[in-house]
Amino acid sequence: MIRVNFVTFAALGLQLIAIGSQDVNLTRAAMFLTYPLLIAVAVINWRLLGMRLILAGALLNFVVIAANGGLMPVSASTVAGINGREAIENLSARKAVPGSKSVVMPEDEMVLGVFADRFVVHLPVGSPKVVSAGDLLIGAGLAAATGQVLTRTRSSVLAKNRDG
């Protein structure tokens, strides 16, 4: 069972509220506050392999976000790849992308840019998303942790039914 679920949901909820507010300062503050909480939850639940992947991804994202002033850097060409050139004309370098935790930056100005938002993922529903290497690790960790928790829960139920 995953411990301190409420911290996870509170931290993710705060991130969503901050991003949705489109207030860049609130989003920066939320990233600096919530990532350490999410990292702590992953450490507390270290015994699950999925949490180790989540921890690696969260640490990677947090370091990149912190090194780039509180937002995840993304290149204008990557944003154009999902939204089209006309969508980025209003986004100059160092400008936050509305409704996200990202900031448009030239590649040569990014700190740890290789770990920035740079992969375009086409999901079965909704519009394409830009993700980082840390996001991919977090996604793999969520899948693994969910599988582990469900397997343990099923084994526990089967053992109870067998015993009694």
N, C-alpha and C positions, 0 to 999 in steps of 0.2 A: 504494500500500500504506500502511496506517495504521502509524505508528511508535509505539513504546512501549506496545504492547498490554498487556504484563504490568502496567504501572502502572494502566491502566484497570481490568483485572480485579481487581487487588489492592484498589484503592480501592472499587470497587463491592462486592466481597466483604466488606470491612470494614464498609461501611454496612449490608449485609444482616445480618451477625452482630450488630452493635450494635443494630439495630432489633429483631431477633429476640430479643435478650437481655431486652428490656423494661426495661433499666436506662437511665433518662433521662440520667444523667450520662455514661454511655458513648456514648449516641446523640449527645448534644451534642458531645462530644469528637470523635467520628467525623465529624460534619458539618464541624467546623472544620478537621480534618486532611485529609479526602478531597476536599472541593470545590476547594481550591487545586490539588491533584494533577490532578483532572479538567480544570480550567481550563488547566493547563499542557499537558496532552496535546492539548487542542483548539487551543491556540496553536501547538504544534509541528506539527500537521497542518493548519494554516491553509489550505493550497492546495486542500483539498477544500471545496466550497461547504457540504456538510452539516456540516462541523466548525465553520464560522462560525455556523451556526444553533445547534449544540450549545454553542458558546462563549457566545453571547448568552443562551441559556437557563440555563446553569450560573452565569454571572455574576449574572443576575437572581435565581435561587434563592438563591445564596450571600449576596447583599446583604440579601435579605429575612430569611433565616435568622439571619444575624449581627445584624441590627438588632432581632431579636425574641428574643435570648437563646440562640440555638443550635438552635431548633426552628422549623418552618414553621407560622405561625399558620393556624388554620381556625376559622370561626364554628360555634357550637353548632347553628345552623339548617342549615348545610351538612352537618354530621355527621348530623343528624337526617334529612336528605334521603336518605341512603343506608342508615342503620342503624335508622331509626325513633326516635320520641321516647323510648321506654323505654330505648334503648341509651345515650342521653346523660344520663339522669338521674343516673348515677354519675359523670359528668364535669362537674366544676365549672370555672368560668373559671380559666385559667392551669394547667390540669391536662393532662399529656401524654396523647395518645391511645395506648393500648397497642398495641404491634406496628407503630408508624408513626414517622415523623419529625415529626409534627404536635403542636401544642399548641392546645387550645381557648382562644380569646380573644374577648372582645367586639369587635365591628368597630371601635368608637371607640378602642380601646386598641392596635390593630395598627399597627405602623410599616410603611409602604408596603403597607397592606392590600389595595390594588387588585391587587397581584401575589402575594397569598397563595394558598393552596389554596382555590379557590372554584368550580371547574367540576366537575360530576359527569359522569363518562364511563362509559357502559354498554358494556362489552366483550362480544364474542360468547361468551366463556367466563368463568366466575368471577363474583364480585360486582362491583357498580359501584365505581369508584375516584374519589377527589377529587384533582384535579390543579390546578397553578398555570399561569400563562402561561408561566413558564420551563419547566415540564414539557412543555407543548405544543410549544415551540420545540425542546426536546431531542428529542422524538419525531419531529418533522419533519426535524430534522438527521440522526437515525439512519437514517431512510428514505432521505434524499438521499445520505448517505455510503455506505450499503450499495449503492445503485444505482450510484454512481460507481465504487466499488471493483469491483463485479461487471462493469460495462461495461469497465473498464480491463483486468481479468483476461481477459475474453473476447476483447478486441481483441488482447491480447498472445499468447494461445494461437493465434488465427487467423493472426497474423503469423508465428509460428514454424512453423506447419504450411505456410503458403504459401512461406516462404523455405527450408524445408528439411529 
